[in-house]
Amino acid sequence: MKLILASASPRRKEILSSMGYQFQVEPSNIEERQNPELPPKEIAADLARQKAVDISKKYPNEIVLGADTIVVLDDKVLGKPKDEDDAFCMLQSLRGREHQVITGVALVKNEKIHCFSVTTKVWMMDASDEQLKAYVRTKEPLDKAGSYGIQGKGALLVEKIEGDYFNVVGLPIQKIAHVLSQKFQIEVMG
């Protein structure tokens, strides 16, 4: 039984590898559809489910892991920025404030679906416009929900977190390891 990661995220691949899991990468290319009727925790889990179910059609007897990370500020979901101006505006809205990073996870095998989400509170420092513009110029924010990456230069903007650091990076590995062990009898390999 193989583990299939339904994501092209280098951060997710790195986390799984560093924990000793053997897996294959098979990114889902479905058009993600957010259901605005759902609360943010369920939006993240539903997006992860969509990806995992898509790839599980190709690998029905394997365990497919889908994940999706969103940033939530005042109950509003912040996705990936459209461009540098959008990234700057998002970072301005986050500065000096607390927000939530929610990663939804779906594990699918033989049409059995286990979904959950993990929330981490993040406090962004009260950075100046110049600091935010300098960060945006690095291009790092352009492919990240909420326009920052805690595992990169964006760490300089984060004042503190409460919860799972790996969740903010994009994969709550402790909870995933627990579910893989309990539901699928897969322990860390390597």
KAFEN-V192607 format. One record per residue. N is the residue number from 1. SS is DSSP state (@ for helix, = for strand, . for the rest). D_LAST is the distance of its C-alpha to the last C-alpha in whole Angstrom. Layout:
# KAFEN-V192607
n->(N N)
ss->(SS SS)
d_last->(D_LAST D_LAST)
This chain:
# KAFEN-V192607
n->(1 2 3 4 5 6 7 8 9 10 11 12 13 14 15 16 17 18 19 20 21 22 23 24 25 26 27 28 29 30 31 32 33 34 35 36 37 38 39 40 41 42 43 44 45 46 47 48 49 50 51 52 53 54 55 56 57 58 59 60 61 62 63 64 65 66 67 68 69 70 71 72 73 74 75 76 77 78 79 80 81 82 83 84 85 86 87 88 89 90 91 92 93 94 95 96 97 98 99 100 101 102 103 104 105 106 107 108 109 110 111 112 113 114 115 116 117 118 119 120 121 122 123 124 125 126 127 128 129 130 131 132 133 134 135 136 137 138 139 140 141 142 143 144 145 146 147 148 149 150 151 152 153 154 155 156 157 158 159 160 161 162 163 164 165 166 167 168 169 170 171 172 173 174 175 176 177 178 179 180 181 182 183 184 185 186 187 188 189 190)
ss->(. . = = = . . . . @ @ @ @ @ @ @ @ @ . . . . . = = . . . . . . . . . . . . . . @ @ @ @ @ @ @ @ @ @ @ @ @ @ @ @ @ . . . . . . = = = = = = = = = = = . . = = = . = . . . @ @ @ @ @ @ @ @ @ @ @ . . . = = = = = = = = = = = = . . = = = = = = = = = = = = = . . . . @ @ @ @ @ @ @ @ @ . . @ @ @ @ . = . . . . . . . @ @ @ @ @ = = = = = . . @ @ @ @ @ . . . @ @ @ @ @ @ @ @ @ @ @ @ . . . . . .)
d_last->(15 14 13 16 17 21 21 22 21 19 19 17 15 14 14 11 9 10 8 5 7 7 11 14 17 21 23 26 29 31 34 33 36 36 38 41 42 38 38 35 32 33 33 30 28 31 30 26 27 29 26 24 27 28 24 24 27 26 23 24 22 19 18 19 18 22 22 26 27 30 33 35 39 42 40 40 37 36 34 34 37 39 40 40 43 41 39 41 43 40 39 43 42 39 40 42 40 38 36 33 30 29 25 26 23 23 21 22 22 25 28 26 26 24 26 26 26 26 28 28 32 32 35 36 39 42 42 45 45 45 41 40 42 40 37 38 39 35 34 31 33 34 30 30 31 34 34 31 28 27 24 27 30 31 30 33 35 33 35 32 30 30 27 23 23 20 22 25 22 22 19 19 16 17 19 17 14 17 18 15 15 19 20 17 15 12 10 7 4 0)
